[in-house]
């Protein structure tokens, strides 16, 4: 009986420890990414080319490739996605940026932190030098 009780107790401790670790991993970096500021980009100052940008912050890290032609964002490709990405969210963010030709767009409801992470990577791309002209 004592052996069974010890096994059950040990199993419970392992399960609780695992759940705590998962919750810690999923919740870290939330505040930093939630509170970043997305600045406006003046596309008239951006030469034609392909730009790569990265946002790095734990599981919200991502890399994008932004194509600019005639001072317009024509395409955005995700090179390295946010972990646990929802493709409907990333596709919606990309479409919103292309449609509005701005990076300071409204966040996707229910996905503010993921939206911020992608927008910051796009902003970073457009602030850098093109990798191809």
HELIX and SHEET records of a PDB file:
HELIX    1   1 UNK A    2  UNK A   27  1                                  26    
HELIX    2   2 UNK A   30  UNK A   34  1                                   5    
HELIX    3   3 UNK A   43  UNK A   45  5                                   3    
HELIX    4   4 UNK A   58  UNK A   60  5                                   3    
HELIX    5   5 UNK A   87  UNK A  100  1                                  14    
HELIX    6   6 UNK A  112  UNK A  127  1                                  16    
SHEET    1   A 3 UNK A  49  UNK A  55  0                                        
SHEET    2   A 3 UNK A  62  UNK A  69 -1                                        
SHEET    3   A 3 UNK A  72  UNK A  80 -1                                        
END                                                                             
